[in-house]
């Protein structure tokens, strides 16, 4: 996964806006028709664009833990149904339309992480969990949750502004 993010911080809270690209090959399923078995779909790569609100927990020396919640628009880059046999050309068109509609979906997510802040650099680790159970309308229709681990580093171009009243 590669990505860019912009974290706008205050003393205890932050807004994190991101765009990222994951690289993978996987197989999913979509309903072929009400009377037949699900059709397998090859899918490649996932693009996510979203934002989250972060709440910083009490820090210990240079360590800054946080948790947050947000919303992301998720786009499967390539999705191709397996097989070439269809009951009719109309059924083929319906399957292609279902695959196209199932490539994109917005999802809420939760996250927590830890960053080590030293001067202007802050290496971090973050865990994101996104519910996907029962998402038959989306190609990423896992057994419960999609889990995303991130490792990275942040660079600070400024400082947080906290006006005390």
Buried (B, 14 or more C-beta within 10 A) or exposed (E): BEBEBEBEBEEEBBBBBBBBBBEEEEEBBBBBBEEEEEBBBBBBBBBBBBBBBBEBEEEEEEEBBBBBEBEBEBBBBEBEBEEEEBEEEEBBEBBBEBBEEBBBBEBEBBBBBBBBBEEEEBEBEBBBBBBBEEBEEBBBBBEEBBEBEBEBEBEEEEEBEEEEE
